Amino acid sequence: MTGCGRGSESPGYVSGDSVIEQVAVADRTTLPATTGELLGSGTYDSRDYAGRVEAYNVWGSWCAPCRKEAPDLQRVWRPMRNRGVQFVGVDVKDNDTAAVAFEREFGVTYPSINIEASAAALPSFASSLPANAVPSTLVVDPVGRVAARVIGKTTYTTLIALVRDVLAESSDVR
């Protein structure tokens, strides 16, 4: 698993492979509502996006794998937002200044829940992600159930395939 923690490659980095899991429809669990204050301004409430595919990415500006995956997340977000997919970052263990600088450096344009709010938002992921899994990404189906998860750094190819699979499922149902 790739994640931030203790390691020898760089401070706070553990090298390894990511864990990627697609969850069968029958085995999916509902993600509790996720709410929080956004970096910059505004609020996020997942209930405002009911009926849409959502992707949540847990990140920190201090996390080497987060820095590597940020351009890929943005690259997936650009075309997927036009298909109704909502991306949301969940910033952890940062101050707002560092988080905003991270978003600016990597051109992140989807909203992120700030650190104070992420402490309240993270418990909604407790049944889907290990507590220290940074970075991690969840793809949630239009019914609000966890359809896929990547624990560790994701890539453009992996994430776009996961999102497209969930979008295809939802169009098959309609």
Secondary structure, 3 states (H helix, E strand, C coil): CCEECCCCCCCCEECCCCEEEECCHHHCCECCCCEEEECCCCEEEHHHHCCCCEEEEEECCCCHHHHHHHHHHHHHHHHHHCCCCEEEEEECCCCHHHHHHHHHHHCCCCCEECHHHHHHHHHHHCCCCCCCCCCEEEEECCCCEEEEEEECCCCHHHHHHHHHHHHHHHHHHC
